[in-house]
């Protein structure tokens, strides 16, 4: 509505209940309502402002000015509220960014700690593995050495058994010869 300062709010003179009957018992901030008995006052707009054909011109203009002040006050409060909300959002975002950076540092520290632990474990296992491999090679060498010695002892045993068997045969032959020579000498002596 031209001349009112606000495109969406009609001037009070053109609203139902804009007269004195609509004003009784109401605050200026609540819009007046029209009852069936109220007449609509006629307003004419000119270059200098609104002219009301009703005798209550001053009251209507005053009420319109009050409403415009109230609307301006509400607009100002809305702008202040919006600015406060934006400030709070910025502060919370900054806090969240700071907290996220701290968490990222903690995660990085945990990762590097795990990497260090893993590296230490790998070194320990590598050293242990090398030690066990060396001990296994030494044990295998000892086993082969013992096997060689056992094989040598078996061959010596077989040689001695063969020598013993040969000596036993020789003794048997000698006993037989001696037995024959005794029996032959006894026979000759008889």
Backbone as numpy.savetxt, mean C-alpha at the origin, in Angstrom:
# Nx Ny Nz CAx CAy CAz Cx Cy Cz
-35.68 41.25 -13.77 -36.53 42.43 -13.77 -35.64 43.65 -13.77
-35.76 44.46 -14.78 -34.88 45.62 -14.89 -35.13 46.60 -13.76
-34.05 47.24 -13.37 -34.14 48.27 -12.34 -34.07 47.73 -10.94
-34.17 46.42 -10.74 -34.16 45.87 -9.39 -32.75 45.55 -8.92
-31.81 45.41 -9.84 -30.44 45.05 -9.45 -30.23 43.55 -9.47
-31.28 42.76 -9.52 -31.19 41.29 -9.55 -32.16 40.80 -10.59
-31.66 40.04 -11.56 -32.49 39.58 -12.65 -33.53 38.57 -12.24
-33.33 37.83 -11.17 -34.27 36.77 -10.83 -35.25 37.15 -9.75
-35.11 38.33 -9.14 -36.00 38.71 -8.05 -36.90 39.84 -8.54
-38.23 39.63 -8.60 -39.12 40.70 -9.07 -39.23 41.77 -8.00
-39.49 43.01 -8.41 -39.66 44.08 -7.43 -40.83 43.77 -6.53
-40.77 44.24 -5.30 -41.80 43.94 -4.32 -43.15 44.48 -4.73
-43.14 45.58 -5.42 -44.42 46.17 -5.80 -45.18 45.27 -6.74
-44.48 44.39 -7.46 -45.13 43.52 -8.43 -45.43 42.15 -7.83
-44.96 41.89 -6.62 -45.19 40.59 -6.01 -46.52 40.57 -5.29
-47.15 39.40 -5.23 -48.40 39.30 -4.49 -48.16 39.59 -3.02
-49.09 40.25 -2.40 -48.98 40.55 -0.98 -48.01 41.66 -0.68
-47.67 42.46 -1.67 -46.68 43.50 -1.47 -47.24 44.68 -0.71
-48.52 44.72 -0.47 -49.13 45.85 0.23 -49.00 45.70 1.73
-49.69 46.60 2.47 -49.61 46.60 3.93 -50.26 45.37 4.52
-51.27 44.81 3.85 -51.94 43.62 4.38 -51.00 42.44 4.38
-50.12 42.37 3.38 -49.16 41.26 3.31 -48.01 41.44 4.26
-47.76 42.63 4.74 -46.61 42.91 5.59 -46.89 42.65 7.05
-48.12 42.71 7.50 -48.43 42.59 8.91 -47.99 41.24 9.47
-47.26 41.28 10.58 -46.87 40.06 11.28 -45.74 39.30 10.63
-45.08 39.86 9.63 -43.98 39.17 8.96 -42.70 39.97 9.07
-41.57 39.22 9.06 -40.28 39.91 9.03 -39.99 40.32 7.61
-39.03 41.21 7.45 -38.70 41.71 6.11 -38.00 40.65 5.29
-37.40 39.62 5.91 -36.64 38.64 5.16 -37.51 37.56 4.55
-38.76 37.42 4.99 -39.63 36.40 4.40 -40.48 37.03 3.33
-40.62 36.37 2.20 -41.40 36.97 1.13 -42.87 37.00 1.51
-43.57 38.09 1.19 -44.99 38.19 1.51 -45.80 37.27 0.63
-46.89 36.78 1.15 -47.79 35.94 0.37 -49.10 36.68 0.19
-49.79 36.30 -0.81 -51.03 37.00 -1.14 -52.21 36.16 -0.72
-53.14 36.81 -0.05 -54.39 36.12 0.26 -55.41 36.51 -0.80
-56.54 35.84 -0.83 -57.53 36.10 -1.89 -58.08 37.52 -1.85
-58.07 38.13 -0.70 -58.65 39.46 -0.60 -57.69 40.56 -0.97
-56.38 40.26 -1.13 -55.40 41.32 -1.44 -55.51 41.70 -2.91
-55.34 42.99 -3.16 -55.33 43.47 -4.54 -53.89 43.66 -4.95
-53.61 43.46 -6.23 -52.26 43.64 -6.74 -52.04 45.10 -7.07
-51.07 45.73 -6.45 -50.79 47.11 -6.82 -50.10 47.15 -8.18
-50.28 48.17 -8.91 -49.72 48.32 -10.24 -48.46 49.15 -10.13
-47.37 48.65 -10.70 -46.11 49.39 -10.67 -45.73 49.76 -12.08
-45.20 50.94 -12.26 -44.76 51.42 -13.56 -43.29 51.77 -13.42
-42.50 51.28 -14.36 -41.07 51.53 -14.29 -40.73 52.68 -15.21
-39.91 53.61 -14.69 -39.43 54.73 -15.49 -37.93 54.77 -15.41
-37.32 55.75 -16.10 -35.86 55.88 -16.07 -35.36 56.24 -14.68
-36.16 56.88 -13.89 -35.74 57.30 -12.55 -36.03 56.25 -11.50
-36.76 55.19 -11.81 -37.06 54.17 -10.84 -38.48 53.68 -10.98
-38.99 53.00 -9.96 -40.34 52.46 -9.98 -41.31 53.50 -9.45
-42.44 53.60 -10.10 -43.52 54.43 -9.61 -44.67 53.51 -9.29
-45.21 53.65 -8.15 -46.31 52.80 -7.73 -47.57 53.65 -7.70
-48.62 53.08 -8.23 -49.86 53.83 -8.25 -50.56 53.77 -6.92
-50.06 52.94 -6.00 -50.71 52.82 -4.70 -50.18 53.91 -3.78
-50.93 54.21 -2.72 -50.49 55.25 -1.80 -49.32 54.80 -0.93
-48.95 53.54 -0.95 -47.88 53.05 -0.06 -46.55 53.00 -0.79
-46.26 53.92 -1.63 -45.02 53.95 -2.40 -43.78 53.87 -1.53
-43.71 54.62 -0.51 -42.53 54.67 0.36 -42.26 53.35 1.04
-43.30 52.69 1.49 -43.12 51.40 2.18 -42.60 50.34 1.23
-43.12 50.33 0.02 -42.69 49.33 -0.97 -41.24 49.55 -1.33
-40.87 50.78 -1.55 -39.49 51.09 -1.91 -38.57 50.71 -0.75
-39.00 51.01 0.47 -38.20 50.67 1.65 -38.03 49.16 1.76
-39.11 48.42 1.58 -39.04 46.96 1.66 -38.15 46.40 0.56
-38.27 46.96 -0.62 -37.43 46.50 -1.72 -35.96 46.76 -1.39
-35.66 47.91 -0.83 -34.28 48.23 -0.46 -33.79 47.28 0.63
-34.65 46.96 1.60 -34.27 46.01 2.65 -33.95 44.64 2.06
-34.80 44.21 1.13 -34.58 42.89 0.51 -33.29 42.89 -0.30
-33.04 43.97 -1.00 -31.80 44.04 -1.79 -30.58 44.02 -0.87
-30.67 44.74 0.27 -29.57 44.71 1.24 -29.38 43.29 1.79
-30.50 42.64 2.09 -30.43 41.27 2.61 -29.81 40.34 1.57
-30.19 40.51 0.32 -29.63 39.67 -0.75 -28.14 39.94 -0.89
-27.75 41.22 -0.86 -26.33 41.56 -0.94 -25.57 40.96 0.24
-26.17 41.03 1.43 -25.54 40.46 2.62 -25.38 38.95 2.47
-26.43 38.30 1.96 -26.35 36.84 1.74 -25.31 36.51 0.68
-25.25 37.34 -0.39 -24.23 37.12 -1.42 -22.83 37.25 -0.83
-22.65 38.26 0.03 -21.35 38.47 0.67 -21.01 37.28 1.57
-21.99 36.84 2.36 -21.75 35.69 3.24 -21.44 34.43 2.43
-22.14 34.26 1.32 -21.89 33.10 0.45 -20.47 33.16 -0.10
-20.02 34.35 -0.52 -18.67 34.50 -1.05 -17.65 34.21 0.05
-17.89 34.72 1.26 -16.97 34.46 2.37 -16.93 32.97 2.71
-18.10 32.33 2.70 -18.16 30.90 2.97 -17.39 30.12 1.90
-17.59 30.52 0.65 -16.89 29.85 -0.45 -15.38 30.03 -0.31
-14.94 31.24 0.04 -13.51 31.47 0.23 -12.97 30.66 1.40
-13.74 30.57 2.47 -13.32 29.76 3.62 -13.20 28.29 3.24
-14.18 27.81 2.47 -14.13 26.41 2.03 -12.92 26.16 1.14
-12.64 27.10 0.23 -11.46 26.93 -0.64 -10.17 26.94 0.18
-10.10 27.82 1.19 -8.92 27.87 2.05 -8.76 26.55 2.79
-9.86 26.02 3.34 -9.80 24.74 4.04 -9.38 23.61 3.11
-9.92 23.63 1.90 -9.55 22.59 0.92 -8.06 22.68 0.62
-7.55 23.92 0.42 -6.12 24.07 0.15 -5.28 23.58 1.33
-5.69 23.93 2.55 -4.95 23.49 3.74 -4.97 21.97 3.86
-6.14 21.37 3.67 -6.24 19.91 3.77 -5.43 19.23 2.68
-5.45 19.81 1.47 -4.67 19.23 0.38 -3.18 19.31 0.71
-2.74 20.44 1.25 -1.33 20.57 1.63 -0.96 19.55 2.71
-1.85 19.36 3.68 -1.60 18.37 4.74 -1.53 16.97 4.15
-2.46 16.65 3.25 -2.46 15.33 2.62 -1.19 15.12 1.80
-0.76 16.15 1.08 0.47 16.03 0.29 1.66 15.79 1.22
1.71 16.52 2.32 2.80 16.35 3.28 2.78 14.94 3.87
1.60 14.48 4.29 1.48 13.13 4.86 1.85 12.06 3.83
1.44 12.28 2.58 1.78 11.32 1.52 3.29 11.27 1.31
3.94 12.43 1.34 5.40 12.45 1.19 6.08 11.69 2.33
5.57 11.87 3.54 6.13 11.14 4.69 5.95 9.63 4.50
4.75 9.22 4.09 4.50 7.79 3.86 5.40 7.24 2.76
5.60 8.03 1.70 6.48 7.57 0.63 7.90 7.39 1.13
8.36 8.30 1.99 9.70 8.16 2.57 9.79 6.91 3.44
8.75 6.66 4.22 8.75 5.47 5.08 8.76 4.19 4.24
7.99 4.18 3.17 7.98 3.00 2.29 9.35 2.81 1.65
9.96 3.91 1.21 11.29 3.82 0.61 12.30 3.30 1.63
12.19 3.77 2.88 13.10 3.29 3.93 12.89 1.80 4.19
11.62 1.37 4.22 11.34 -0.05 4.41 11.90 -0.87 3.26
11.71 -0.37 2.04 12.23 -1.10 0.89 13.74 -1.21 0.95
14.42 -0.11 1.26 15.88 -0.17 1.32 16.32 -1.08 2.47
15.58 -1.06 3.58 15.90 -1.95 4.70 15.74 -3.41 4.30
14.67 -3.69 3.56 14.47 -5.06 3.09 15.55 -5.45 2.10
15.95 -4.52 1.25 17.01 -4.82 0.29 18.31 -5.12 1.02
18.61 -4.33 2.06 19.83 -4.58 2.83 19.77 -5.93 3.53
18.63 -6.25 4.12 18.47 -7.55 4.78 18.62 -8.69 3.79
17.98 -8.53 2.63 18.06 -9.57 1.61 19.49 -9.76 1.14
20.20 -8.65 0.96 21.60 -8.74 0.54 22.44 -9.44 1.61
22.21 -9.12 2.88 22.96 -9.77 3.97 22.65 -11.26 4.01
21.37 -11.62 3.84 21.01 -13.04 3.82 21.64 -13.75 2.63
21.66 -13.09 1.47 22.28 -13.71 0.30 23.77 -13.93 0.54
24.43 -12.94 1.16 25.86 -13.12 1.45 26.07 -14.28 2.42
25.22 -14.35 3.46 25.34 -15.43 4.45 25.13 -16.78 3.80
24.05 -16.88 3.00 23.77 -18.15 2.33 24.86 -18.50 1.32
25.39 -17.51 0.63 26.45 -17.76 -0.33 27.69 -18.30 0.38
28.06 -17.65 1.49 29.23 -18.12 2.25 28.97 -19.51 2.81
27.78 -19.73 3.33 27.43 -21.04 3.87 27.43 -22.09 2.77
26.90 -21.73 1.62 26.86 -22.65 0.49 28.27 -23.01 0.03
29.15 -22.00 -0.04 30.53 -22.28 -0.43 31.22 -23.17 0.60
30.96 -22.90 1.88 31.56 -23.72 2.93 31.09 -25.16 2.82
29.77 -25.34 2.63 29.23 -26.70 2.50 29.76 -27.38 1.23
29.89 -26.63 0.16 30.42 -27.21 -1.08 31.86 -27.67 -0.87
32.65 -26.84 -0.18 34.05 -27.21 0.11 34.10 -28.45 1.00
33.26 -28.46 2.04 33.22 -29.62 2.93 32.75 -30.86 2.20
31.81 -30.72 1.28 31.33 -31.86 0.51 32.44 -32.40 -0.39
33.20 -31.51 -1.03 34.31 -31.95 -1.87 35.36 -32.67 -1.02
35.65 -32.09 0.16 36.62 -32.74 1.06 36.12 -34.11 1.50
34.85 -34.21 1.85 34.29 -35.50 2.27 34.33 -36.50 1.12
34.05 -36.04 -0.09 34.11 -36.93 -1.26 35.54 -37.40 -1.49
36.49 -36.48 -1.36 37.90 -36.87 -1.51 38.30 -37.90 -0.45
37.86 -37.66 0.80 38.17 -38.62 1.87 37.55 -39.98 1.57
36.33 -39.97 1.07 35.65 -41.22 0.74 36.40 -41.96 -0.36
36.83 -41.23 -1.38 37.60 -41.87 -2.45 38.93 -42.41 -1.91
39.56 -41.64 -1.02 40.81 -42.09 -0.41 40.58 -43.37 0.39
39.50 -43.37 1.21 39.19 -44.56 1.98 38.86 -45.74 1.06
38.17 -45.47 0.00 37.84 -46.55 -0.95 39.12 -47.11 -1.57
40.04 -46.20 -1.91 41.33 -46.66 -2.46 42.10 -47.49 -1.45
42.12 -47.03 -0.22 42.82 -47.78 0.82 42.16 -49.13 1.05
40.84 -49.16 1.06 40.13 -50.42 1.24 40.43 -51.38 0.08
40.47 -50.83 -1.11 40.81 -51.67 -2.27 42.23 -52.23 -2.12
43.16 -51.37 -1.67 44.54 -51.84 -1.44 44.58 -52.92 -0.37
43.84 -52.73 0.72 43.81 -53.74 1.78 43.22 -55.05 1.26
42.19 -54.95 0.44 41.61 -56.17 -0.14 42.63 -56.88 -1.03
43.34 -56.11 -1.83 44.32 -56.77 -2.70 45.46 -57.37 -1.87
45.89 -56.66 -0.79 46.91 -57.23 0.09 46.40 -58.48 0.77
45.15 -58.46 1.18 44.55 -59.62 1.83 44.53 -60.80 0.86
44.14 -60.52 -0.37 44.13 -61.61 -1.36 45.54 -62.13 -1.62
46.51 -61.22 -1.66 47.89 -61.65 -1.86 48.35 -62.51 -0.68
48.04 -62.08 0.53 48.46 -62.84 1.71 47.73 -64.17 1.77
46.44 -64.15 1.40 45.73 -65.43 1.36 46.37 -66.36 0.33
46.75 -65.77 -0.80 47.41 -66.59 -1.84 48.75 -67.11 -1.32
49.51 -66.22 -0.64 50.79 -66.66 -0.07 50.57 -67.71 1.01
49.58 -67.49 1.85 49.27 -68.44 2.91 48.86 -69.78 2.30
48.06 -69.71 1.27 47.63 -70.93 0.60 48.85 -71.63 -0.02
49.74 -70.84 -0.64 50.94 -71.42 -1.23 51.83 -72.03 -0.14
51.99 -71.32 0.98 52.80 -71.84 2.08 52.16 -73.11 2.67
50.83 -73.10 2.76 50.13 -74.27 3.28 50.37 -75.47 2.36
50.32 -75.22 1.08 50.58 -76.31 0.13 52.02 -76.82 0.29
52.94 -75.87 0.44 54.34 -76.26 0.58 54.55 -77.06 1.87
53.89 -76.60 2.93 54.03 -77.33 4.19 53.41 -78.72 4.07
52.28 -78.76 3.39 51.66 -80.07 3.19 52.61 -80.98 2.39
53.24 -80.42 1.39 54.17 -81.22 0.59 55.37 -81.66 1.43
55.87 -80.70 2.23 57.02 -81.02 3.06 56.65 -82.09 4.09
55.48 -81.96 4.69 55.04 -82.95 5.66 54.87 -84.30 4.97
54.37 -84.24 3.80 54.20 -85.49 3.07 55.57 -86.11 2.76
56.50 -85.27 2.34 57.85 -85.77 2.05 58.50 -86.28 3.34
58.34 -85.54 4.39 58.91 -85.96 5.66 58.24 -87.25 6.13
56.96 -87.29 5.96 56.24 -88.49 6.36 56.70 -89.68 5.51
56.92 -89.45 4.27 57.38 -90.52 3.40 58.82 -90.91 3.74
59.62 -89.90 4.01 61.01 -90.21 4.34 61.09 -90.89 5.69
60.31 -90.60 6.62 60.32 -91.28 7.91 59.82 -92.71 7.73
58.74 -92.78 7.00 58.25 -94.12 6.80 59.22 -94.94 5.93
59.91 -94.34 5.06 60.91 -95.05 4.25 62.15 -95.36 5.07
62.55 -94.51 5.98 63.70 -94.75 6.86 63.35 -95.76 7.92
62.16 -95.77 8.37 61.71 -96.73 9.37 61.62 -98.08 8.65
61.23 -98.04 7.52 61.15 -99.28 6.79 62.55 -99.81 6.47
63.43 -99.00 6.24 64.80 -99.42 5.99 65.42 -99.88 7.30
65.09 -99.29 8.33 65.67 -99.67 9.61 65.06 -101.01 10.04
64.11 -101.33 9.64 63.53 -102.59 10.05 64.14 -103.62 9.19
